[in-house]
Amino acid sequence: MKKLLIINGPNLNKLGEREVKVYGTKTIEDIKKECIKVSKKLDISLTFFQSNSESDIIESIQNSKKFSGLIINAGAFTHTSIAIHDSLKIVDIPIIEVHISNPFKREDFRQKSYISPLATGIISGLGTEVYNLALLSLANIIGK
């Protein structure tokens, strides 16, 4: 069975209560449950991880070699973390970068991603559906 990892960055644990007009009403737990349903249909094992700590995210990326693919929503670290960028260079698996909102419709600083140059693909601006679309995409990429 193929294994996929989903990494979520800072403040995503507050989905459903923060900036509802931007991110919607679903919580991180709602998203996790939906992703688990989709992964079961795809016969894929899924590990779901969230941290507000850059170092924990880096550790998770560094330990992702046992996975067939990685989905990452690094939150604000997308736009600031060269360390996360460098850790993604270490892994040799497909990476899908996701964003619930469309960064290009937001503040200028959100339009620069340190993850995009390393991503196999990017899905953004479609609400929490980006996670399900990323799962389907990775399943196709890894040949599931």
Secondary structure, DSSP 4 states (H G I P E B T S, - for coil): -EEEEEEE-TTGGGTTTS-HHHH-S--HHHHHHHHHHHHHHTTEEEEEEE-S-HHHHHHHHHTGGGSSEEEEE-GGGGGT-HHHHHHHHH--S-EEEEESS-GGGS-GGGG--SSGGG-SEEEESSTTHHHHHHHHHHHHHTT-
